[in-house]
Amino acid sequence: MSTPEPGITPSDVGSAVKREYLEAIKLIERLHRQFLEVVKTELDRISVEDINNIQALILFNIGEEELTVGELTNRGYYLGSNVSYNVRKMVENGYLVQERSTHDRRSIRVRLSDKGLALCAQIGDMFERHSAALTDSNIAPEDLNAASVSYRQLERFWISMLNFNLRGTIL
């Protein structure tokens, strides 16, 4: 951390860090909600009513892979606590195929059905349109990269806070 300018106290710097930190957290939450609304709007546009925005993103992240339900959360494809519910709904609506693993009968593997692959392609098309629109906007690739760097730094910071807490250190 750099030395504060003359007349700026460490307390001023701490207050500025706290203010910007809280603003970043609010912005991350708001961006996430807005992005989910964009995905919902896309589902409405293509008249898909039997799957929600979260489930559509899970499908997109699975893509061509075959995974266990646990791998969905371990890989960060799904962050909620009701992944089993979402998987069950996607199986019921024909987007996922669910099978017991041949190697470990306790493990259930999922992969996209033809219907799931078709929706995955449509979500991919949405991302292509977004990328093209970003190219025409005033948001440069360097801007997106800088944002991603900051997000990764926050992620590492939060992981370190969790690790400290797991070792019994008070946050």
C-alpha positions in Angstrom: 0.0 0.0 0.0 1.4 3.4 -0.9 2.0 6.2 1.7 -1.0 8.5 2.1 -0.7 12.0 0.7 0.1 14.7 3.3 -2.9 15.6 5.3 -4.6 12.2 4.6 -4.7 10.0 7.7 -4.7 6.2 7.7 -8.3 6.5 9.0 -9.2 8.5 5.9 -7.6 5.8 3.7 -9.4 3.0 5.7 -12.8 4.9 5.3 -12.2 5.2 1.5 -11.3 1.5 1.2 -14.5 0.5 3.2 -16.7 2.8 1.1 -15.3 1.4 -2.2 -15.4 -2.2 -0.9 -19.1 -1.9 0.0 -19.9 -0.2 -3.3 -18.1 -3.0 -5.2 -20.2 -5.6 -3.3 -23.4 -3.8 -4.1 -22.4 -3.5 -7.7 -21.6 -7.2 -8.0 -25.0 -8.1 -6.6 -26.8 -5.7 -8.9 -24.9 -6.8 -12.0 -25.7 -10.4 -11.2 -29.4 -9.7 -10.8 -29.4 -7.7 -14.1 -27.6 -10.4 -15.9 -30.1 -13.0 -14.7 -32.9 -10.7 -16.0 -31.1 -10.5 -19.4 -31.1 -14.3 -19.6 -34.8 -14.4 -18.5 -35.6 -11.9 -21.3 -33.8 -14.1 -23.8 -35.8 -17.2 -22.7 -39.0 -15.2 -23.1 -37.8 -14.0 -26.5 -37.3 -17.6 -27.7 -40.6 -18.7 -26.0 -38.9 -21.1 -23.5 -41.2 -21.3 -20.5 -40.2 -24.6 -18.9 -36.8 -23.6 -17.6 -35.6 -20.6 -15.6 -32.6 -18.4 -16.1 -30.5 -20.1 -13.5 -31.2 -23.5 -15.0 -30.4 -22.2 -18.5 -27.0 -21.0 -17.3 -26.3 -24.4 -15.6 -27.1 -26.0 -19.0 -24.8 -23.6 -20.8 -22.0 -24.3 -18.4 -22.4 -28.1 -18.7 -22.3 -27.9 -22.5 -20.9 -31.1 -24.0 -19.6 -32.4 -20.7 -21.0 -35.2 -18.5 -20.7 -34.3 -14.8 -21.8 -35.4 -11.4 -24.1 -33.1 -9.5 -21.3 -32.4 -7.1 -19.0 -31.3 -9.9 -21.6 -28.7 -10.9 -21.0 -26.9 -7.6 -17.3 -27.7 -7.4 -16.6 -26.2 -10.8 -18.6 -23.1 -9.9 -21.3 -23.8 -12.5 -23.9 -23.5 -9.8 -23.6 -21.6 -6.5 -27.0 -22.1 -4.9 -28.0 -24.6 -2.2 -30.8 -26.2 -4.3 -28.8 -27.7 -7.1 -30.6 -31.1 -6.7 -33.9 -29.4 -7.2 -32.7 -27.6 -10.4 -31.2 -30.8 -11.8 -34.5 -32.7 -11.1 -36.6 -30.0 -12.8 -34.2 -30.0 -15.8 -34.5 -33.8 -16.0 -38.3 -33.6 -15.7 -38.5 -31.0 -18.5 -36.2 -33.0 -20.8 -33.1 -30.8 -20.8 -30.8 -33.2 -18.9 -30.3 -36.9 -19.0 -29.5 -38.4 -15.6 -27.7 -41.8 -15.2 -26.0 -43.7 -12.5 -22.2 -43.9 -12.9 -21.0 -47.3 -14.1 -18.0 -47.0 -11.9 -19.6 -45.7 -8.7 -23.3 -46.7 -8.4 -23.8 -44.0 -5.7 -22.8 -41.3 -8.1 -25.3 -39.8 -10.6 -24.0 -38.2 -13.8 -25.8 -35.7 -15.9 -25.5 -34.6 -19.5 -27.5 -32.4 -21.8 -30.3 -34.1 -23.9 -30.9 -33.0 -27.5 -33.4 -30.4 -26.1 -30.7 -29.2 -23.6 -28.1 -29.0 -26.4 -30.5 -26.9 -28.5 -31.1 -24.5 -25.7 -27.4 -24.4 -24.9 -26.8 -23.3 -28.5 -29.4 -20.6 -28.3 -27.8 -19.2 -25.1 -24.4 -19.4 -26.9 -26.0 -17.3 -29.7 -27.1 -14.8 -27.1 -23.5 -14.5 -25.9 -22.4 -14.0 -29.5 -24.8 -11.2 -29.9 -23.7 -9.6 -26.7 -20.0 -9.9 -27.8 -20.8 -8.2 -31.1 -22.7 -5.4 -29.3 -19.8 -4.9 -26.9 -17.5 -4.6 -29.8 -19.6 -1.7 -31.0 -19.8 -0.1 -27.6 -17.4 2.0 -25.6 -16.3 -1.0 -23.5 -12.9 -2.2 -24.7 -11.6 -5.7 -24.1 -9.0 -4.2 -21.8 -11.8 -2.8 -19.6 -13.4 -6.2 -19.3 -10.0 -7.7 -18.5 -9.4 -5.1 -15.8 -12.8 -5.8 -14.3 -12.0 -9.6 -14.3 -8.7 -9.0 -12.6 -10.4 -7.1 -9.9 -13.1 -9.8 -9.5 -10.4 -12.5 -9.2 -8.6 -10.4 -6.6 -11.8 -10.1 -4.5 -12.4 -13.8 -4.9 -8.9 -14.6 -3.6 -9.4 -12.1 -0.7 -12.7 -13.7 0.2 -11.3 -17.2 0.0 -8.4 -16.2 2.3 -11.0 -14.8 4.7 -12.8 -18.2 4.7 -9.5 -20.0 5.2 -8.7 -17.8 8.2 -12.1 -18.4 9.6 -11.7 -22.2 9.2 -8.5 -22.0 11.2 -10.3 -20.4 14.0 -9.2 -16.8 13.4 -11.9 -14.2 13.9 -12.6 -12.2 10.8 
